[in-house]
Amino acid sequence: MRALVTGGAGFLGSHLCERLLAEGAEVICLDNFFSGRRSNIKHLMSHPNFEVIRHDIVQPIWLEVDRIFHLACPASPVHYQFNPVKTVKTNVMGTINMLGLAKRVKARILLTSTSEVYGDPKEHPQKESYWGNVNPVGVRSCYDEGKRVAECLMMDYHRQNKVEVRIARVFNTYGPRMLADDGRVVSNFCVAALRGEDIEIYGDGNQTRSFAYVSDIIDGLMKLMNVEDFCGPVNLGSPEEFTIKELADLVIELANSSSKVVFRPPRPDDPHRRRPDISLAKEILNWSPTTPLREGLKRTLEHFRRELGLQSA
């Protein structure tokens, strides 16, 4: 199998490239290195079945592949709000280009969508049938609405052109190779705790999220790509729900940190509750996450210790 991974040098993409190579695939990693890092794939460069192409998917590309894992798009607010117009272009034009490629070479394509398509949900937990509560003119809409359009394009290419599509709605994912400055809550908390700095919570800390370890999400993506006769969308995330304050306390404990929690004004359009219903993933993929948050955070803290040049605990 020859697989293309867009965003392959990113946090999730690099782990996926690693898994595909381990399972015997030829892998083409496509990345413009906006939020991806060469260091994430450095250990794969000598692999005979691995190829890297620096390319922005807003521009078309012609390749011969059997599978397309379409991950390319900044996933953290700091990055996707840095250039919101480019974020929309990546989600819309980039997805059109990848679907056009899939149509030409008759490849199966998987889109990593996001729990952000549910917005600040009025349904809890969120099922795939829920249409969401998104602010179309808010500061997060470049990503939220961009992914919603990407899902629309996937289904339209499937209905109109018979392209084989798969859609994964990925919830909060964490683990090694996260960037220290990406603005996501797990990386923010881990870095602050290791440095002994204040951990900042935006809002009262009672807002909830579910956190899935990266290897569990990769398992889900692989299973979804390989399942027959189902095009999605499918929620991939942890069904365990934690408040942001609980997460901060756990990170402080595991890091043996002197950090204190401080509260800041809430950010606009920040969802109050977020947790997936993964009944569909269990049914059609026989998938559910297996890594406890405590264990996953220990591994993630070790990653950030290395990134920050600190000694292991």
GIRA-V337242 format. One record per backbone hydrogen bond with DSSP energy under -1.0 kcal/mol. CO is the residue of the C=O (numbers start at 0). NH is the residue of the N-H. If there is no record, write none. Layout:
BEGIN
CO/NH, CO/NH
END
This chain:
BEGIN
0/25, 1/65, 1/66, 2/27, 3/68, 4/29, 5/70, 6/9, 8/36, 9/13, 10/14, 11/15, 12/16, 13/17, 14/18, 15/19, 16/20, 17/21, 18/22, 19/24, 20/23, 25/2, 26/50, 27/4, 28/52, 29/6, 29/7, 30/54, 36/39, 37/40, 40/43, 41/44, 43/46, 46/49, 48/26, 50/28, 52/30, 55/58, 65/107, 66/3, 67/109, 68/5, 68/70, 69/111, 75/79, 76/80, 82/86, 83/87, 84/88, 85/89, 86/90, 87/91, 88/92, 88/93, 91/95, 92/96, 93/97, 94/98, 95/99, 96/100, 97/101, 98/102, 99/103, 100/104, 101/106, 107/67, 108/165, 109/69, 110/112, 110/167, 112/169, 113/116, 114/117, 115/118, 117/132, 118/120, 125/276, 126/129, 132/119, 134/137, 137/140, 139/142, 139/143, 140/144, 142/146, 143/147, 144/148, 145/149, 146/150, 147/151, 148/152, 149/153, 150/154, 151/155, 152/156, 153/157, 154/158, 155/159, 156/160, 156/162, 157/161, 163/108, 165/110, 166/233, 167/112, 167/169, 168/235, 169/114, 171/211, 173/213, 174/177, 178/181, 183/187, 184/188, 185/189, 186/190, 187/191, 188/192, 189/193, 190/194, 191/196, 198/261, 200/263, 204/244, 206/243, 208/241, 211/173, 212/216, 213/217, 214/218, 215/219, 216/220, 217/221, 218/222, 219/223, 220/224, 221/225, 222/226, 233/168, 235/170, 241/208, 242/246, 243/247, 244/248, 245/249, 246/250, 247/251, 248/252, 249/253, 250/254, 251/256, 259/198, 261/200, 263/202, 266/269, 271/207, 274/125, 277/281, 278/282, 279/283, 280/284, 280/286, 291/295, 292/296, 293/297, 294/298, 295/299, 296/300, 297/301, 298/302, 299/303, 300/304, 301/305, 302/306, 303/307, 304/309
END
